[in-house]
Amino acid sequence: MRFTRQLLSALLGALALVALLLTAGPASAHDAAESSSPADGATVATVPAKVSITFNNTPLGLGSQVKVTDAAGTDWADGKVEIVDNVASQKLRDGAPAGKYTVVWRVVSSDSHPIEGTFGFTATAAAAGSTSAPVQTVGTPQPGATQATGTAPDSSEPFPWSIVVFATVALGLLVTLGVLARRRLGVGDDDNDGAESGGGAA
């Protein structure tokens, strides 16, 4: 009886562990953008020499891409994305005109899952080397980094290999406990048969 209770307790514990992993695994969050420079919706004095996005973890360098397009759709990004710690930066070419800009970024987060987002800003004057006129705007320039884009990361999830591994281990535990229980019951039957035989001989 005691062995049966231990077996049931072990089975319930294993099932609870698997259920916990199945519910908690998919809810794990990917890396996210915390802020941008210029800030989303900001008005700056001139087109900046570069734009940057700050993340809560350090993204991977592979496959990173940042596009900085003006109102006409021209991409002013110059060269590759530079990642230092948890900040991804993109340089801009000289001569970018004044006006509204849209930044579209895509990086690979530290868990190897791609995430992306957008933010925008307005420059009242062109960058160095440009002859375009300033843009008339209302309000005070807001340089610097504040809250970033509200665009959510890619919602798709990577395959939960960790859950598969834990489920396999739990299944192996259940099988092992079942085999041990069967052997224990077999030993008990043999002992009973021996006792009955001894009683008959007496």
N, C-alpha and C positions, 0 to 999 in steps of 0.2 A: 504493500500500500504506500509506503514512504517513497519507494522508487517511482511509483506511478505519479505521485504528486510532484516530484522533482522533474519528471519528464514533461508534465503538463506546464509547469512553470517555465521551463526552458523553451517550449514551443510557443507559448504566449509572448515571451520576451523577444524571440526572434521575429515573430509576426509584427509586433509593435515597432521594432527597429526598421523593418522593411516599409511599413506604412509611413513612418516618420520621414524616411529618405524620399519616398515617392512624393510626399506633399511638400517637402522643403526644397528638394532639388531644383525643380523648374522655376522657383521663385527667386533664385539667386540673380542679383542684378549685374549688368555689365558696367563697364566704365562709362562715365558721363562727363559732359563739358560743364565746368563750373563758372567760367567767365570768358570774355573775349576782349580783345583790344584792336580797334575801338569797340566800345560797348554796343550792343544791339540797339539801333535807333538813335545813336549819338550823332551830333553834328560837330565836326572837327574843322579847324582852321584851314588846313591843307590836306591833300591826299597823303596819307602816311607812307613811309618808306617800306613798311611791312605790316602785316596783320598777324594776329596770334590767337590761339585758343588754349585755355588752361583746363586740364582734366583732373579728375580726382585720383587717377593713377597714371603711370607712365605708359603711353601707347607704344605699339611696335612700329618700327620704321617702314616695314614692308607694306607697299600698297597705299601709302598715304597720299592724299591729293587735296589741294586747296585751289579753288578758282575764285578770282576777284574780278567781277564783270561790272562795267559801267552801264549807264542807261541804254546805250546803243548795243549792248551785248558783247562788247570787246573784252577779252580776258587779259588783265594786266599782270597776272602772276608771272614771276621771273625766276626760273630755276626750280629746284626740287624743294620739297617741304623739309624744314629743319626741325628736328625734335631734340630738345634738351630737357632732361628730367621729365616733368609732366606738362611741358609747354610745346605745342606745335606752331611753328612760325613759317610764314610765306612772304618772301620779298616781292616788291612790286617794281615794274619797269619805270624808268624816268619818263616824264611827260604825260602822266595820267591826267585827264581833264577834271575840272570841278564837276560836282553833281552827285547823284545817288549811286551807291555801289552795293552789290549783293555778293556776299561771301558764301560759297558752298563748300563745305569740307567733308572729307571722308577719311577715317583712319581705322587701323586695326587695334582694338583694345588689348589690354594686357592678358585677357583670357582667349586671345586669338579670334575674337568675334568682331566683324566690321561694324562700325557705328558711323553715323553721319548726321549733319545738321546744317542750318543756315543762319546767318544774321546779316544785318544791313547797317549802313551808315551813310552820312552825307558830308561831302567836303565843300566848303564855301569857296576855296581857291584851288587852283590846279597844283600839281606837283612840280618840282623843279624841272625846267626845260620845256614846259608847256606854255602855250600862248592863249589858251582859252580863258574867257572872262569868269570872274567869281560868280557863284550862285547866291542869289538873295535868299536868305533863310531867316526865320524868326526864332528867337531864343538865344541862349548862351551856349557857346561851344562846350562840349562835354568830353574832353579827352580822357584817356585812361581806361582802366578795365573795371567794369561793374558786372552786374548779372548778365549772363550770356543768353544765347538764343533759347527759346522755349521749345525748339524742335526736339521731338523725342527720338531716341536711338532706334535703330532697326529692331523691330519687334520679334523677329525670328529667333529661335533658340537653338544652341548647339545640341548635338546628341548627348544625353546624360549618361556617359560611360560610367561615372562613379556609382550611379544607382544600379546599373547592371552588375557591376562587380560585387556590391554589397548584397544584392538580391541573390547572386550565385553563391556567395559565402553562406548566407542564411539558409538557402536550400540545401547546401551540403551539410550544414549543421542539423537540419531536420532529418535528413536521410540517415546520418550517423546515429542520432538519438533513436530513430526507429529501429535500426539494426541492433543497437545495444539492448533496447527493450525486448526485441524478439528473442535475442540470446538469453536474456535474463529469465524471460518466461519459459524458455525451453529447459533451462537449468532447474527451474522450480518444478516443472512437470516430471523431470527425471528423478528429483529428490522424492516427490510424492509416490512415484512408482516403486522406488526402492523401499520406502517406508511400508507400503502396502505388502510388498513381497516378504519383507522381514516379519511383518505381523502374521502373515499366513503360515510361514514356516514355524513360528512359535506355536 
